[in-house]
């Protein structure tokens, strides 16, 4: 059993997908647009056919799922995505810098009493992240 975060955007799904692909050195495993839906299936309403209907980004043994939706969605302050690295402070610094670019750092990456490095930020899409680098 696996739990994969599924991130929804309002027309910025492809931008987010490519941003995360670059920042996490990932690979786009699946990219389907609304235009790819069967014509004889349920109507998709007025959604832009170029928007991302479903995408899967793989990085390491991890997966992020991404789509665009026209439903109003505020970024949740109750959920943070946490990336955990084992003792590789250089990778932690690289991932923190790449993902926080254009966003708002809420807690700079720093040494703590419980970990080698820890930091928090909201990325430029409003998604909350934590970076943990284990001792």
Residue pairs with C-beta under 8 A, 6 or more apart in sequence:
2 63
4 63
4 64
4 65
5 64
5 65
5 81
6 65
6 66
6 67
7 16
7 64
7 65
7 66
7 67
7 125
7 127
8 66
8 67
8 68
8 69
8 71
8 73
9 15
9 16
9 52
9 66
9 67
9 68
9 69
9 125
10 68
10 69
10 70
10 72
10 73
11 48
11 51
11 68
12 68
12 125
13 51
13 52
13 55
13 66
13 67
13 68
14 51
14 52
14 55
14 68
16 66
16 125
17 28
17 31
17 52
17 55
17 57
17 66
19 123
19 124
19 125
20 26
20 57
20 64
20 66
20 99
21 27
21 28
21 57
21 59
22 98
23 95
23 98
23 99
23 101
24 57
24 59
24 62
24 64
24 95
24 98
24 99
25 59
26 57
26 58
26 59
26 64
27 57
27 58
27 59
28 55
28 56
28 57
29 56
29 57
29 58
29 63
30 54
30 55
30 56
31 52
31 55
32 52
32 53
32 54
32 55
33 49
33 50
33 51
33 52
33 53
34 44
34 47
34 48
34 49
34 50
34 51
34 53
34 68
35 49
35 50
36 53
37 44
37 53
44 53
45 70
46 70
47 68
47 69
47 70
48 68
51 68
52 66
52 67
52 68
53 67
53 68
54 65
54 66
54 67
55 65
55 66
55 67
56 63
56 64
56 65
56 66
57 63
57 64
57 65
57 66
75 122
75 125
75 126
75 127
75 128
76 128
77 128
79 128
80 120
80 128
80 129
80 130
81 127
81 128
81 129
81 130
82 129
82 130
82 131
82 132
83 95
83 129
83 130
83 131
83 132
84 132
84 133
84 134
85 91
85 92
85 95
85 131
85 132
85 133
85 134
86 133
86 134
87 116
87 133
87 134
87 135
88 133
89 116
89 117
89 133
91 133
92 109
92 116
92 117
92 131
92 132
92 133
93 109
93 117
95 131
96 109
96 119
96 121
96 131
99 121
99 123
99 129
99 131
100 121
100 123
100 129
101 124
102 123
102 124
103 121
103 122
103 123
103 124
103 125
104 121
104 122
105 119
105 120
105 121
106 120
106 121
106 122
107 118
107 119
107 120
107 121
108 119
109 117
109 118
109 119
109 131
110 117
110 118
110 119
111 117
112 118
115 132
115 133
115 134
115 135
116 133
116 134
116 135
117 131
117 132
117 133
118 130
118 131
118 132
118 133
119 130
119 131
120 128
120 129
120 130
120 131
121 128
121 129
122 128
122 129
123 129
